[in-house]
Amino acid sequence: MISLNPWEGAYSIVRREELKAFFEHSPAARLLRSDTAAYVMEFLQHTFKSGGSISIGQSELRSHLTGYLEELHDAEPEVLTGLSDRYVSQWVDAGGLKRFIEAASTEPQYQLTAHAEEAIQYVDAALSKRQNMVGTESRLRLIIDTLEDIVRGATADPQRRLDYLLEQRALLDSLIEAIQS
């Protein structure tokens, strides 16, 4: 019997299982899906990537996070209400940060894991694409408007040109009237 369902057989059960396992077990996916992902990503991006640090000592990380939380609570007091040490421990347990002790130091050091790097790169790429699309839409609108202006200005029909100019004057008059009243 021939199936009329266009999706039948189109998907691989193996691929579906791979995707389910990825979203369930990947630290990068868990980070991106978490309720606090925007805040965690912002903090990690700023502290490690924008700050140019590969690893940060525990006291410095704690200080950065405490400052971030204080600033965050001014705007959003209900978000990330725990202590900075708790969040650092959670991020280590979740696979976002790696904790280690260097031979020359007694203080624990922290660095982003490959999973956190992957999540940050994904978000940066997604945001960059979105900004590029907005810029492309704006440029396209400018091109269309310019072409319309060229067509209107290049018309050989004086009545058509006069109609357009009168239309523009009416629009300007209504804007002026709205401002004056």
C-alpha positions in Angstrom: 0.0 0.0 0.0 1.3 3.5 -0.9 1.4 5.9 1.9 0.1 9.5 1.4 2.1 10.8 4.4 5.0 12.8 3.0 6.9 12.5 6.3 6.8 8.7 6.5 10.3 7.3 6.5 11.8 10.8 6.1 13.3 10.8 9.6 15.9 8.5 11.0 15.2 6.9 14.3 18.9 6.8 14.9 19.2 10.6 14.3 16.2 11.2 16.6 17.9 9.2 19.4 21.1 11.1 18.9 19.3 14.4 19.2 17.4 13.3 22.3 20.7 12.1 23.9 22.4 15.4 23.0 19.7 17.6 24.5 19.5 15.4 27.6 23.2 14.9 28.3 25.2 17.7 26.7 26.4 20.3 29.2 26.3 23.0 26.4 22.6 22.1 25.7 21.7 22.1 29.4 23.4 25.5 29.8 21.4 27.0 26.9 18.1 25.5 28.1 18.5 26.6 31.7 16.1 29.2 33.1 19.1 31.4 34.0 21.0 30.9 30.7 21.0 34.6 29.7 22.6 35.6 33.0 25.1 32.8 33.1 26.1 33.3 29.5 26.4 37.1 30.1 28.6 36.6 33.1 30.8 33.9 31.6 31.2 35.7 28.3 32.2 39.0 30.1 34.5 37.4 32.7 36.4 34.9 30.5 36.0 36.0 26.9 35.7 39.8 27.0 38.1 39.9 29.9 40.6 38.0 28.0 41.2 35.5 30.8 41.8 31.9 30.2 41.8 31.0 33.9 40.8 33.0 36.9 41.5 32.4 40.6 38.7 31.6 43.0 38.9 34.9 44.9 38.8 36.9 41.6 36.0 34.8 40.2 34.0 35.2 43.4 34.6 39.0 43.4 33.5 39.3 39.7 30.4 37.2 40.3 29.5 39.0 43.5 29.7 42.4 41.7 27.7 41.0 38.8 25.0 39.7 41.1 24.8 43.0 43.0 24.4 44.9 39.7 21.9 42.4 38.5 19.8 42.6 41.7 19.4 46.4 41.2 17.5 45.7 38.0 16.1 42.2 38.7 16.1 41.4 42.4 14.3 38.0 42.0 17.0 36.5 39.7 20.0 34.5 40.9 19.4 35.2 44.6 21.9 32.6 45.9 25.5 33.1 47.0 28.3 33.3 44.4 30.1 30.2 45.7 26.9 28.2 45.1 26.7 29.2 41.5 30.4 28.5 40.9 29.9 25.0 42.3 26.8 24.5 40.2 28.6 25.5 37.0 31.5 23.2 37.8 29.1 20.3 38.5 27.1 21.0 35.3 30.3 21.0 33.2 30.5 24.7 32.4 33.6 25.5 34.4 36.7 23.4 35.2 38.2 23.7 38.6 41.9 23.0 39.1 44.9 23.9 41.2 48.1 25.1 39.5 51.4 23.9 40.9 52.5 27.4 41.7 49.3 28.3 43.6 47.2 27.1 46.5 44.1 28.8 45.3 41.7 27.0 43.0 41.6 28.3 39.4 38.7 28.2 37.1 38.4 28.1 33.3 35.6 27.6 30.8 35.1 24.0 29.6 34.8 23.1 25.9 31.0 22.8 26.5 30.7 26.4 27.8 32.9 27.6 25.0 30.6 25.8 22.5 27.5 27.4 24.1 29.1 30.9 24.0 30.1 30.5 20.4 26.6 29.3 19.4 25.0 32.3 21.1 27.5 34.8 19.6 26.9 33.3 16.1 23.1 33.3 16.5 23.1 37.0 17.7 25.5 38.0 15.0 23.3 36.4 12.3 20.3 38.2 13.7 22.1 41.6 13.7 23.3 41.0 10.1 19.7 40.2 9.0 18.4 43.4 10.5 21.2 45.3 8.7 20.5 43.5 5.5 16.8 44.4 5.8 17.6 48.0 6.4 20.0 48.1 3.4 17.3 46.4 1.2 14.7 49.0 2.3 17.2 51.8 1.5 17.8 50.3 -2.0 14.1 50.0 -2.7 13.4 53.5 -1.5 16.3 54.9 -3.6 15.1 53.0 -6.7 11.5 54.3 -6.2 12.9 57.9 -5.9 14.9 57.4 -9.1 11.9 56.0 -11.0 9.7 58.9 -9.8 12.4 61.5 -10.7 13.2 60.0 -14.1 9.6 59.8 -15.3 8.9 61.6 -18.5 5.3 62.2 -17.6 5.1 65.6 -16.0 1.6 64.9 -14.6 2.8 61.7 -12.8 5.7 63.7 -11.3 3.3 66.5 -10.2 0.9 64.0 -8.6 3.8 62.4 -6.6 4.9 65.8 -5.4 1.4 66.9 -4.4 1.1 63.6 -2.5 4.3 64.3 -0.7 3.2 67.9 0.1 -0.1 66.6 1.5 1.8 64.2 3.7 4.1 66.9 5.0 1.2 69.3 5.6 -0.6 66.7 7.7 2.6 66.0 9.7 3.1 69.8 10.3 -0.5 70.2 11.3 -0.2 67.3 13.8 2.8 68.9 15.4 1.2 72.3 15.6 -2.0 71.1 17.2 
